[in-house]
Amino acid sequence: MKEFDYLIVGAGLFGATFAYRAKKEGKRCLVIDKRPHLGGNVYCENVEGINVHKYGAHIFHTSNKQIWDFVNSIVEFNRYTNSPVANYQGKLYNLPFNMNTFTQMWGVITPEEAKAKIEEQKKDALGKMVADGATEPRNLEEQAQILIGKDIYEKLIKGYTEKQWGRKCSELPAFIIKRLPVRFVFDNNYFNDKYQGIPIGGYNKLIDGLLEGIETRTNADFFEDRPYWESIAKRIVYSGQLDEFFDYRFGKLEFRTVSFEQETFDKPNFQGNAVINYTEARVPYTRIIEHKHFEMFGQAVYDVPKTVISREYSTEWKSGMEPYYPINDERNNRLAETYRQLATKEGNVIFGGRLAEYKYYDMAPLMESVFNLKIE
């Protein structure tokens, strides 16, 4: 007799949401995670009264009312609006690219002036590409300049993107930037979704709510005692690395990873915004996160006398590091598909989430994917 209906490997948002749903269906679940805490990459650590996003900024956004109502039934979300700023050589520009950005870049006042400036620069970029015999953008550099022109590309895209991916823009595929948001209104809201916010009290409140009444174990590595873990449950929900599950049979999938340099300041306000991107190549970090601005607004910022920042560095992933972003090039996509085909033959294993599907997910679509699964 199996002790559990489901062994859920990974206590991140995917695993916690699945466990919540399975418990509602009367299933007995055990959730394990090799880290010393629950929550995966949405885990927060309280420092000086501030919820610090230990694995990078997480901003919940969705247009799916069902998902928004669901997460708010677990914990109330605040009204945080993602409005990042870019710093290039000490000058600040609003993101995403909108009329504020164009005014800061060129001094233009009207949408017509901004469109004319962009069209002029797009023509130059298109002319160079056609002169080289190309009919479609061959890389990210060409795609970006055809979408937004040379000035914004060179100041706000090139350095940041090359730091993020560790490759020249001329070597990156065009599709990465095809959906670049360009707005001819004065709107700094990064997302187009209807709903966005941060759980009041931090993401740990969301994870704890999802896992309430469910047995969990931390510092528990599935692969250190795989035969035991496989023996205690009827089915496994696996959200770890897809290639690791199959013992890297066909080789290792590649990722980009992120490291953080955290610092506490004896002042209430360091940069005045939650997220500032550093877009020039000579600055080694990609952005600085000031965590209190996710949950504290107005006078509340100054009611907490200290502040905590994280400088974010993007690097190539190696074994032993936390994998963050799948590298969707031809080699990795082909290898991932080979592993996915193997996964379909595992009748008692559900593979889900960013690592197990080798797919980048925002939080809301990740939760939607769980709601689309059948609980047996």
C-alpha positions as YAML, in Angstrom:
chain: A
units: angstrom
residues:
- id: 1
  name: MET
  ca: [0.00, 0.00, 0.00]
- id: 2
  name: LYS
  ca: [1.51, 3.31, -1.09]
- id: 3
  name: GLU
  ca: [1.71, 5.93, 1.67]
- id: 4
  name: PHE
  ca: [0.84, 8.90, -0.60]
- id: 5
  name: ASP
  ca: [-1.24, 9.46, -3.71]
- id: 6
  name: TYR
  ca: [1.28, 12.04, -4.98]
- id: 7
  name: LEU
  ca: [4.93, 12.73, -4.28]
- id: 8
  name: ILE
  ca: [5.54, 16.29, -5.46]
- id: 9
  name: VAL
  ca: [9.19, 16.99, -6.22]
- id: 10
  name: GLY
  ca: [9.78, 20.71, -5.88]
- id: 11
  name: ALA
  ca: [7.99, 23.13, -3.53]
- id: 12
  name: GLY
  ca: [7.89, 26.05, -5.94]
- id: 13
  name: LEU
  ca: [4.77, 27.64, -7.37]
- id: 14
  name: PHE
  ca: [4.00, 24.71, -9.68]
- id: 15
  name: GLY
  ca: [4.37, 22.04, -7.00]
- id: 16
  name: ALA
  ca: [2.53, 24.05, -4.33]
- id: 17
  name: THR
  ca: [-0.39, 24.79, -6.65]
- id: 18
  name: PHE
  ca: [-0.66, 21.13, -7.67]
- id: 19
  name: ALA
  ca: [-0.57, 20.03, -4.04]
- id: 20
  name: TYR
  ca: [-3.35, 22.50, -3.20]
- id: 21
  name: ARG
  ca: [-5.56, 21.18, -6.00]
- id: 22
  name: ALA
  ca: [-4.83, 17.53, -5.15]
- id: 23
  name: LYS
  ca: [-5.66, 18.06, -1.47]
- id: 24
  name: LYS
  ca: [-9.00, 19.62, -2.50]
- id: 25
  name: GLU
  ca: [-9.67, 16.39, -4.42]
- id: 26
  name: GLY
  ca: [-9.01, 14.36, -1.28]
- id: 27
  name: LYS
  ca: [-5.56, 13.15, -2.29]
- id: 28
  name: ARG
  ca: [-2.75, 12.64, 0.20]
- id: 29
  name: CYS
  ca: [0.39, 14.51, -0.89]
- id: 30
  name: LEU
  ca: [3.99, 14.83, 0.21]
- id: 31
  name: VAL
  ca: [5.93, 17.82, -1.12]
- id: 32
  name: ILE
  ca: [9.74, 17.65, -0.99]
- id: 33
  name: ASP
  ca: [12.39, 20.18, -1.92]
- id: 34
  name: LYS
  ca: [16.17, 19.97, -1.86]
- id: 35
  name: ARG
  ca: [16.47, 23.58, -0.67]
- id: 36
  name: PRO
  ca: [16.20, 24.44, 3.04]
- id: 37
  name: HIS
  ca: [12.95, 26.36, 2.43]
- id: 38
  name: LEU
  ca: [9.64, 26.09, 0.60]
- id: 39
  name: GLY
  ca: [8.61, 28.36, -2.28]
- id: 40
  name: GLY
  ca: [11.28, 27.72, -4.89]
- id: 41
  name: ASN
  ca: [12.31, 30.91, -6.66]
- id: 42
  name: VAL
  ca: [9.47, 33.00, -5.20]
- id: 43
  name: TYR
  ca: [10.85, 32.55, -1.67]
- id: 44
  name: CYS
  ca: [11.27, 35.77, 0.32]
- id: 45
  name: GLU
  ca: [13.53, 36.44, 3.30]
- id: 46
  name: ASN
  ca: [12.61, 39.16, 5.78]
- id: 47
  name: VAL
  ca: [15.50, 41.56, 6.28]
- id: 48
  name: GLU
  ca: [15.07, 44.71, 8.39]
- id: 49
  name: GLY
  ca: [11.29, 44.40, 8.04]
- id: 50
  name: ILE
  ca: [11.53, 44.13, 4.23]
- id: 51
  name: ASN
  ca: [10.54, 41.08, 2.16]
- id: 52
  name: VAL
  ca: [13.60, 40.40, 0.01]
- id: 53
  name: HIS
  ca: [13.00, 38.41, -3.19]
- id: 54
  name: LYS
  ca: [15.96, 36.04, -2.75]
- id: 55
  name: TYR
  ca: [15.90, 34.69, -6.29]
- id: 56
  name: GLY
  ca: [15.09, 37.89, -8.18]
- id: 57
  name: ALA
  ca: [12.09, 40.12, -8.65]
- id: 58
  name: HIS
  ca: [8.75, 38.35, -9.03]
- id: 59
  name: ILE
  ca: [5.76, 40.43, -10.10]
- id: 60
  name: PHE
  ca: [2.45, 38.64, -10.50]
- id: 61
  name: HIS
  ca: [0.43, 39.73, -13.54]
- id: 62
  name: THR
  ca: [-2.44, 38.21, -15.49]
- id: 63
  name: SER
  ca: [-5.57, 38.97, -17.47]
- id: 64
  name: ASN
  ca: [-7.14, 35.72, -16.29]
- id: 65
  name: LYS
  ca: [-9.72, 36.71, -13.66]
- id: 66
  name: GLN
  ca: [-10.03, 33.12, -12.45]
- id: 67
  name: ILE
  ca: [-6.32, 32.99, -11.61]
- id: 68
  name: TRP
  ca: [-6.35, 36.48, -10.08]
- id: 69
  name: ASP
  ca: [-9.34, 35.63, -7.90]
- id: 70
  name: PHE
  ca: [-7.73, 32.33, -6.93]
- id: 71
  name: VAL
  ca: [-4.44, 33.81, -5.69]
- id: 72
  name: ASN
  ca: [-6.32, 36.56, -3.86]
- id: 73
  name: SER
  ca: [-8.41, 33.90, -2.13]
- id: 74
  name: ILE
  ca: [-5.14, 32.60, -0.66]
- id: 75
  name: VAL
  ca: [-3.58, 35.98, 0.19]
- id: 76
  name: GLU
  ca: [-4.59, 39.54, -0.68]
- id: 77
  name: PHE
  ca: [-2.41, 41.17, -3.36]
- id: 78
  name: ASN
  ca: [-1.41, 44.85, -3.33]
- id: 79
  name: ARG
  ca: [-1.58, 47.41, -6.14]
- id: 80
  name: TYR
  ca: [2.10, 47.31, -7.20]
- id: 81
  name: THR
  ca: [2.59, 48.39, -10.83]
- id: 82
  name: ASN
  ca: [5.78, 47.35, -12.59]
- id: 83
  name: SER
  ca: [7.39, 50.53, -13.96]
- id: 84
  name: PRO
  ca: [11.12, 49.87, -14.40]
- id: 85
  name: VAL
  ca: [13.64, 52.56, -15.26]
- id: 86
  name: ALA
  ca: [16.78, 52.25, -17.39]
- id: 87
  name: ASN
  ca: [20.07, 53.90, -16.43]
- id: 88
  name: TYR
  ca: [22.43, 54.58, -19.34]
- id: 89
  name: GLN
  ca: [25.58, 56.54, -18.49]
- id: 90
  name: GLY
  ca: [23.82, 58.16, -15.54]
- id: 91
  name: LYS
  ca: [20.77, 59.29, -17.50]
- id: 92
  name: LEU
  ca: [17.39, 57.73, -16.72]
- id: 93
  name: TYR
  ca: [14.80, 56.50, -19.22]
- id: 94
  name: ASN
  ca: [11.35, 55.08, -18.57]
- id: 95
  name: LEU
  ca: [10.45, 51.54, -19.63]
- id: 96
  name: PRO
  ca: [8.79, 50.02, -21.54]
- id: 97
  name: PHE
  ca: [9.43, 52.22, -24.58]
- id: 98
  name: ASN
  ca: [6.74, 54.88, -24.50]
- id: 99
  name: MET
  ca: [6.29, 58.62, -24.94]
- id: 100
  name: ASN
  ca: [8.23, 59.30, -21.74]
- id: 101
  name: THR
  ca: [11.18, 57.35, -23.18]
- id: 102
  name: PHE
  ca: [11.00, 59.16, -26.53]
- id: 103
  name: THR
  ca: [10.84, 62.56, -24.86]
- id: 104
  name: GLN
  ca: [13.84, 61.67, -22.70]
- id: 105
  name: MET
  ca: [15.76, 60.30, -25.70]
- id: 106
  name: TRP
  ca: [15.00, 62.94, -28.36]
- id: 107
  name: GLY
  ca: [13.06, 65.77, -26.74]
- id: 108
  name: VAL
  ca: [9.99, 65.04, -28.87]
- id: 109
  name: ILE
  ca: [6.60, 66.12, -27.52]
- id: 110
  name: THR
  ca: [3.92, 64.48, -29.68]
- id: 111
  name: PRO
  ca: [3.31, 60.90, -30.83]
- id: 112
  name: GLU
  ca: [3.69, 62.09, -34.46]
- id: 113
  name: GLU
  ca: [7.19, 63.42, -33.74]
- id: 114
  name: ALA
  ca: [8.18, 60.20, -31.98]
- id: 115
  name: LYS
  ca: [6.87, 58.03, -34.82]
- id: 116
  name: ALA
  ca: [8.71, 60.14, -37.40]
- id: 117
  name: LYS
  ca: [12.00, 59.79, -35.49]
- id: 118
  name: ILE
  ca: [11.62, 56.04, -35.17]
- id: 119
  name: GLU
  ca: [10.59, 55.62, -38.82]
- id: 120
  name: GLU
  ca: [13.64, 57.59, -39.94]
- id: 121
  name: GLN
  ca: [15.97, 55.31, -37.96]
- id: 122
  name: LYS
  ca: [14.11, 52.16, -38.99]
- id: 123
  name: LYS
  ca: [14.61, 53.08, -42.66]
- id: 124
  name: ASP
  ca: [18.36, 53.37, -42.12]
- id: 125
  name: ALA
  ca: [18.50, 49.95, -40.45]
- id: 126
  name: LEU
  ca: [16.31, 48.35, -43.13]
- id: 127
  name: GLY
  ca: [18.44, 49.90, -45.89]
- id: 128
  name: LYS
  ca: [21.64, 48.42, -44.47]
- id: 129
  name: MET
  ca: [20.02, 45.01, -44.15]
- id: 130
  name: VAL
  ca: [18.67, 45.02, -47.72]
- id: 131
  name: ALA
  ca: [22.05, 46.21, -49.04]
- id: 132
  name: ASP
  ca: [23.52, 43.12, -47.43]
- id: 133
  name: GLY
  ca: [21.07, 40.93, -49.36]
- id: 134
  name: ALA
  ca: [18.79, 40.07, -46.42]
- id: 135
  name: THR
  ca: [14.99, 40.16, -46.68]
- id: 136
  name: GLU
  ca: [14.25, 39.30, -43.03]
- id: 137
  name: PRO
  ca: [16.10, 40.22, -39.81]
- id: 138
  name: ARG
  ca: [18.78, 37.61, -39.27]
- id: 139
  name: ASN
  ca: [19.50, 38.32, -35.62]
- id: 140
  name: LEU
  ca: [18.37, 40.30, -32.60]
- id: 141
  name: GLU
  ca: [20.44, 43.35, -33.53]
- id: 142
  name: GLU
  ca: [18.74, 43.74, -36.91]
- id: 143
  name: GLN
  ca: [15.30, 42.95, -35.49]
- id: 144
  name: ALA
  ca: [15.62, 45.53, -32.71]
- id: 145
  name: GLN
  ca: [16.77, 48.32, -35.01]
- id: 146
  name: ILE
  ca: [13.95, 47.63, -37.47]
- id: 147
  name: LEU
  ca: [11.46, 47.81, -34.60]
- id: 148
  name: ILE
  ca: [12.75, 50.79, -32.64]
- id: 149
  name: GLY
  ca: [15.73, 52.40, -34.39]
- id: 150
  name: LYS
  ca: [19.43, 52.81, -33.64]
- id: 151
  name: ASP
  ca: [19.40, 55.21, -30.66]
- id: 152
  name: ILE
  ca: [17.17, 53.16, -28.37]
- id: 153
  name: TYR
  ca: [18.81, 49.93, -29.51]
- id: 154
  name: GLU
  ca: [22.33, 51.13, -28.71]
- id: 155
  name: LYS
  ca: [21.49, 52.84, -25.42]
- id: 156
  name: LEU
  ca: [18.76, 50.72, -23.89]
- id: 157
  name: ILE
  ca: [18.88, 47.27, -25.53]
- id: 158
  name: LYS
  ca: [22.33, 46.26, -26.72]
- id: 159
  name: GLY
  ca: [24.43, 46.31, -23.54]
- id: 160
  name: TYR
  ca: [21.68, 44.96, -21.30]
- id: 161
  name: THR
  ca: [20.80, 42.09, -23.65]
- id: 162
  name: GLU
  ca: [24.42, 41.07, -24.20]
- id: 163
  name: LYS
  ca: [25.01, 40.98, -20.43]
- id: 164
  name: GLN
  ca: [21.81, 39.00, -19.91]
- id: 165
  name: TRP
  ca: [22.56, 36.33, -22.52]
- id: 166
  name: GLY
  ca: [26.37, 36.39, -22.57]
- id: 167
  name: ARG
  ca: [26.31, 36.65, -26.35]
- id: 168
  name: LYS
  ca: [26.47, 39.47, -28.88]
- id: 169
  name: CYS
  ca: [23.12, 40.71, -30.16]
- id: 170
  name: SER
  ca: [24.30, 39.86, -33.68]
- id: 171
  name: GLU
  ca: [24.56, 36.21, -32.53]
- id: 172
  name: LEU
  ca: [21.16, 36.02, -30.82]
- id: 173
  name: PRO
  ca: [18.00, 34.94, -32.68]
- id: 174
  name: ALA
  ca: [15.63, 37.67, -33.86]
- id: 175
  name: PHE
  ca: [12.55, 36.11, -32.22]
- id: 176
  name: ILE
  ca: [13.76, 37.03, -28.70]
- id: 177
  name: ILE
  ca: [12.76, 40.64, -29.31]
- id: 178
  name: LYS
  ca: [9.97, 40.38, -31.90]
- id: 179
  name: ARG
  ca: [7.27, 41.38, -29.42]
- id: 180
  name: LEU
  ca: [9.09, 44.43, -28.12]
- id: 181
  name: PRO
  ca: [6.45, 46.75, -26.61]
- id: 182
  name: VAL
  ca: [6.40, 50.21, -28.25]
- id: 183
  name: ARG
  ca: [3.74, 52.65, -27.05]
- id: 184
  name: PHE
  ca: [2.94, 56.13, -28.22]
- id: 185
  name: VAL
  ca: [1.28, 57.11, -24.93]
- id: 186
  name: PHE
  ca: [2.74, 58.34, -21.64]
- id: 187
  name: ASP
  ca: [2.33, 55.02, -19.81]
- id: 188
  name: ASN
  ca: [5.13, 53.42, -17.78]
- id: 189
  name: ASN
  ca: [3.15, 50.29, -16.83]
- id: 190
  name: TYR
  ca: [5.34, 47.47, -18.15]
- id: 191
  name: PHE
  ca: [2.57, 44.90, -18.43]
- id: 192
  name: ASN
  ca: [-0.57, 44.98, -20.56]
- id: 193
  name: ASP
  ca: [-2.37, 42.58, -18.23]
- id: 194
  name: LYS
  ca: [-5.52, 43.66, -16.42]
- id: 195
  name: TYR
  ca: [-4.29, 42.56, -12.97]
- id: 196
  name: GLN
  ca: [-0.91, 42.82, -11.27]
- id: 197
  name: GLY
  ca: [0.50, 43.02, -7.77]
- id: 198
  name: ILE
  ca: [2.54, 41.44, -4.99]
- id: 199
  name: PRO
  ca: [1.12, 39.33, -2.12]
- id: 200
  name: ILE
  ca: [0.74, 41.54, 0.94]
- id: 201
  name: GLY
  ca: [3.34, 40.16, 3.34]
- id: 202
  name: GLY
  ca: [5.39, 38.56, 0.54]
- id: 203
  name: TYR
  ca: [5.26, 35.42, -1.57]
- id: 204
  name: ASN
  ca: [5.84, 33.15, 1.42]
- id: 205
  name: LYS
  ca: [2.24, 33.94, 2.42]
- id: 206
  name: LEU
  ca: [1.04, 32.59, -0.93]
- id: 207
  name: ILE
  ca: [3.14, 29.41, -0.71]
- id: 208
  name: ASP
  ca: [2.18, 28.80, 2.94]
- id: 209
  name: GLY
  ca: [-1.48, 29.22, 2.02]
- id: 210
  name: LEU
  ca: [-1.23, 26.79, -0.88]
- id: 211
  name: LEU
  ca: [0.57, 24.19, 1.25]
- id: 212
  name: GLU
  ca: [-1.55, 24.56, 4.41]
- id: 213
  name: GLY
  ca: [-2.36, 21.13, 5.83]
- id: 214
  name: ILE
  ca: [-0.03, 19.34, 3.40]
- id: 215
  name: GLU
  ca: [3.04, 17.38, 4.55]
- id: 216
  name: THR
  ca: [6.31, 18.95, 3.38]
- id: 217
  name: ARG
  ca: [9.98, 18.13, 3.76]
- id: 218
  name: THR
  ca: [12.88, 20.46, 2.98]
- id: 219
  name: ASN
  ca: [16.56, 19.51, 2.52]
- id: 220
  name: ALA
  ca: [15.19, 16.43, 0.76]
- id: 221
  name: ASP
  ca: [16.90, 15.60, -2.55]
- id: 222
  name: PHE
  ca: [14.86, 13.26, -4.75]
- id: 223
  name: PHE
  ca: [17.99, 11.97, -6.50]
- id: 224
  name: GLU
  ca: [19.91, 11.13, -3.32]
- id: 225
  name: ASP
  ca: [17.44, 8.33, -2.49]
- id: 226
  name: ARG
  ca: [15.36, 7.95, -5.64]
- id: 227
  name: PRO
  ca: [14.24, 4.32, -5.07]
- id: 228
  name: TYR
  ca: [12.82, 5.27, -1.65]
- id: 229
  name: TRP
  ca: [10.95, 8.34, -2.90]
- id: 230
  name: GLU
  ca: [9.52, 6.43, -5.86]
- id: 231
  name: SER
  ca: [8.30, 3.67, -3.55]
- id: 232
  name: ILE
  ca: [6.12, 5.80, -1.27]
- id: 233
  name: ALA
  ca: [3.61, 7.32, -3.73]
- id: 234
  name: LYS
  ca: [1.32, 6.14, -6.50]
- id: 235
  name: ARG
  ca: [2.31, 9.01, -8.79]
- id: 236
  name: ILE
  ca: [5.08, 11.59, -8.97]
- id: 237
  name: VAL
  ca: [4.75, 15.26, -9.90]
- id: 238
  name: TYR
  ca: [8.19, 16.36, -11.00]
- id: 239
  name: SER
  ca: [9.23, 20.00, -11.42]
- id: 240
  name: GLY
  ca: [13.00, 19.60, -11.42]
- id: 241
  name: GLN
  ca: [15.37, 19.58, -14.38]
- id: 242
  name: LEU
  ca: [14.05, 17.47, -17.25]
- id: 243
  name: ASP
  ca: [17.46, 16.10, -18.27]
- id: 244
  name: GLU
  ca: [18.41, 15.22, -14.68]
- id: 245
  name: PHE
  ca: [15.33, 13.00, -14.31]
- id: 246
  name: PHE
  ca: [16.72, 10.85, -17.14]
- id: 247
  name: ASP
  ca: [20.27, 10.97, -15.78]
- id: 248
  name: TYR
  ca: [21.40, 13.24, -18.64]
- id: 249
  name: ARG
  ca: [21.06, 10.32, -21.05]
- id: 250
  name: PHE
  ca: [21.38, 12.45, -24.18]
- id: 251
  name: GLY
  ca: [23.47, 15.27, -22.71]
- id: 252
  name: LYS
  ca: [22.81, 18.34, -20.59]
- id: 253
  name: LEU
  ca: [20.41, 21.15, -21.37]
- id: 254
  name: GLU
  ca: [21.86, 24.64, -21.00]
- id: 255
  name: PHE
  ca: [20.59, 27.58, -18.97]
- id: 256
  name: ARG
  ca: [21.46, 31.11, -18.03]
- id: 257
  name: THR
  ca: [21.69, 31.73, -14.32]
- id: 258
  name: VAL
  ca: [21.60, 34.77, -12.07]
- id: 259
  name: SER
  ca: [23.62, 35.68, -8.98]
- id: 260
  name: PHE
  ca: [22.85, 38.43, -6.49]
- id: 261
  name: GLU
  ca: [24.92, 40.81, -4.43]
- id: 262
  name: GLN
  ca: [22.75, 41.94, -1.52]
- id: 263
  name: GLU
  ca: [23.43, 45.06, 0.52]
- id: 264
  name: THR
  ca: [21.59, 46.82, 3.35]
- id: 265
  name: PHE
  ca: [21.77, 50.61, 3.65]
- id: 266
  name: ASP
  ca: [21.16, 52.76, 6.69]
- id: 267
  name: LYS
  ca: [18.78, 54.99, 4.75]
- id: 268
  name: PRO
  ca: [15.09, 54.57, 3.86]
- id: 269
  name: ASN
  ca: [15.30, 55.05, 0.09]
- id: 270
  name: PHE
  ca: [18.22, 54.08, -2.16]
- id: 271
  name: GLN
  ca: [16.99, 54.54, -5.74]
- id: 272
  name: GLY
  ca: [13.30, 55.46, -5.54]
- id: 273
  name: ASN
  ca: [12.09, 52.53, -7.66]
- id: 274
  name: ALA
  ca: [11.88, 48.76, -7.30]
- id: 275
  name: VAL
  ca: [13.75, 48.02, -10.55]
- id: 276
  name: ILE
  ca: [16.45, 50.00, -12.36]
- id: 277
  name: ASN
  ca: [18.15, 48.37, -15.35]
- id: 278
  name: TYR
  ca: [21.78, 49.26, -16.12]
- id: 279
  name: THR
  ca: [21.95, 49.08, -19.87]
- id: 280
  name: GLU
  ca: [25.58, 49.90, -20.67]
- id: 281
  name: ALA
  ca: [27.98, 47.02, -21.15]
- id: 282
  name: ARG
  ca: [30.69, 48.36, -18.82]
- id: 283
  name: VAL
  ca: [28.42, 48.09, -15.75]
- id: 284
  name: PRO
  ca: [28.78, 44.41, -14.74]
- id: 285
  name: TYR
  ca: [25.29, 43.93, -13.27]
- id: 286
  name: THR
  ca: [22.08, 44.00, -15.28]
- id: 287
  name: ARG
  ca: [19.88, 45.71, -12.71]
- id: 288
  name: ILE
  ca: [19.44, 46.80, -9.10]
- id: 289
  name: ILE
  ca: [16.34, 45.72, -7.20]
- id: 290
  name: GLU
  ca: [15.25, 47.77, -4.16]
- id: 291
  name: HIS
  ca: [12.88, 45.35, -2.48]
- id: 292
  name: LYS
  ca: [10.86, 47.62, -0.20]
- id: 293
  name: HIS
  ca: [9.27, 49.37, -3.20]
- id: 294
  name: PHE
  ca: [7.36, 46.17, -4.06]
- id: 295
  name: GLU
  ca: [5.26, 46.49, -0.91]
- id: 296
  name: MET
  ca: [5.82, 49.95, 0.58]
- id: 297
  name: PHE
  ca: [4.40, 53.11, -0.92]
- id: 298
  name: GLY
  ca: [4.37, 56.78, 0.05]
- id: 299
  name: GLN
  ca: [5.19, 57.48, 3.71]
- id: 300
  name: ALA
  ca: [5.52, 53.74, 4.41]
- id: 301
  name: VAL
  ca: [8.87, 53.80, 2.57]
- id: 302
  name: TYR
  ca: [10.22, 56.23, 5.19]
- id: 303
  name: ASP
  ca: [8.61, 54.50, 8.15]
- id: 304
  name: VAL
  ca: [11.17, 51.69, 7.69]
- id: 305
  name: PRO
  ca: [14.56, 53.38, 8.29]
- id: 306
  name: LYS
  ca: [16.71, 50.93, 6.30]
- id: 307
  name: THR
  ca: [16.57, 49.54, 2.78]
- id: 308
  name: VAL
  ca: [17.86, 46.41, 1.04]
- id: 309
  name: ILE
  ca: [19.07, 46.19, -2.55]
- id: 310
  name: SER
  ca: [20.21, 43.33, -4.77]
- id: 311
  name: ARG
  ca: [22.58, 43.81, -7.70]
- id: 312
  name: GLU
  ca: [21.78, 41.16, -10.30]
- id: 313
  name: TYR
  ca: [24.44, 39.48, -12.44]
- id: 314
  name: SER
  ca: [23.66, 37.18, -15.36]
- id: 315
  name: THR
  ca: [26.11, 34.34, -16.07]
- id: 316
  name: GLU
  ca: [26.39, 31.05, -17.91]
- id: 317
  name: TRP
  ca: [25.00, 28.16, -15.90]
- id: 318
  name: LYS
  ca: [27.20, 25.33, -14.63]
- id: 319
  name: SER
  ca: [26.28, 22.23, -12.62]
- id: 320
  name: GLY
  ca: [25.70, 23.13, -8.99]
- id: 321
  name: MET
  ca: [24.23, 26.55, -9.84]
- id: 322
  name: GLU
  ca: [20.52, 27.37, -9.86]
- id: 323
  name: PRO
  ca: [19.20, 27.12, -13.44]
- id: 324
  name: TYR
  ca: [17.01, 30.11, -14.38]
- id: 325
  name: TYR
  ca: [16.42, 30.70, -18.08]
- id: 326
  name: PRO
  ca: [16.26, 28.00, -20.78]
- id: 327
  name: ILE
  ca: [18.43, 28.82, -23.79]
- id: 328
  name: ASN
  ca: [16.07, 28.38, -26.71]
- id: 329
  name: ASP
  ca: [18.60, 27.85, -29.47]
- id: 330
  name: GLU
  ca: [18.45, 25.03, -32.03]
- id: 331
  name: ARG
  ca: [20.65, 22.62, -30.09]
- id: 332
  name: ASN
  ca: [18.81, 22.98, -26.77]
- id: 333
  name: ASN
  ca: [15.35, 22.94, -28.33]
- id: 334
  name: ARG
  ca: [16.16, 19.73, -30.18]
- id: 335
  name: LEU
  ca: [17.61, 18.10, -27.05]
- id: 336
  name: ALA
  ca: [14.67, 19.20, -24.90]
- id: 337
  name: GLU
  ca: [12.22, 17.69, -27.37]
- id: 338
  name: THR
  ca: [14.11, 14.38, -27.20]
- id: 339
  name: TYR
  ca: [13.72, 14.38, -23.42]
- id: 340
  name: ARG
  ca: [10.05, 15.40, -23.68]
- id: 341
  name: GLN
  ca: [9.39, 12.37, -25.85]
- id: 342
  name: LEU
  ca: [10.95, 10.18, -23.15]
- id: 343
  name: ALA
  ca: [8.77, 11.90, -20.55]
- id: 344
  name: THR
  ca: [5.57, 10.89, -22.38]
- id: 345
  name: LYS
  ca: [6.46, 7.25, -21.70]
- id: 346
  name: GLU
  ca: [6.55, 7.77, -17.92]
- id: 347
  name: GLY
  ca: [2.96, 6.82, -17.16]
- id: 348
  name: ASN
  ca: [3.05, 7.62, -13.44]
- id: 349
  name: VAL
  ca: [5.00, 10.88, -13.64]
- id: 350
  name: ILE
  ca: [3.63, 14.36, -14.36]
- id: 351
  name: PHE
  ca: [6.32, 16.76, -15.62]
- id: 352
  name: GLY
  ca: [5.54, 20.42, -15.11]
- id: 353
  name: GLY
  ca: [7.06, 23.84, -14.65]
- id: 354
  name: ARG
  ca: [9.95, 25.83, -16.02]
- id: 355
  name: LEU
  ca: [12.68, 23.22, -15.49]
- id: 356
  name: ALA
  ca: [10.70, 20.07, -16.20]
- id: 357
  name: GLU
  ca: [9.27, 21.48, -19.43]
- id: 358
  name: TYR
  ca: [12.39, 23.47, -20.36]
- id: 359
  name: LYS
  ca: [10.17, 26.46, -20.97]
- id: 360
  name: TYR
  ca: [10.15, 29.98, -19.57]
- id: 361
  name: TYR
  ca: [6.96, 30.65, -17.59]
- id: 362
  name: ASP
  ca: [5.54, 33.73, -15.95]
- id: 363
  name: MET
  ca: [3.81, 32.89, -12.68]
- id: 364
  name: ALA
  ca: [0.17, 33.15, -13.77]
- id: 365
  name: PRO
  ca: [0.53, 30.92, -16.88]
- id: 366
  name: LEU
  ca: [2.44, 28.44, -14.71]
- id: 367
  name: MET
  ca: [-0.52, 28.24, -12.35]
- id: 368
  name: GLU
  ca: [-2.92, 28.00, -15.29]
- id: 369
  name: SER
  ca: [-0.96, 24.98, -16.52]
- id: 370
  name: VAL
  ca: [-1.63, 23.27, -13.16]
- id: 371
  name: PHE
  ca: [-5.35, 24.00, -13.39]
- id: 372
  name: ASN
  ca: [-5.37, 22.31, -16.80]
- id: 373
  name: LEU
  ca: [-3.98, 19.06, -15.36]
- id: 374
  name: LYS
  ca: [-6.22, 16.15, -14.43]
- id: 375
  name: ILE
  ca: [-6.06, 15.00, -10.79]
- id: 376
  name: GLU
  ca: [-6.51, 11.23, -10.66]
...
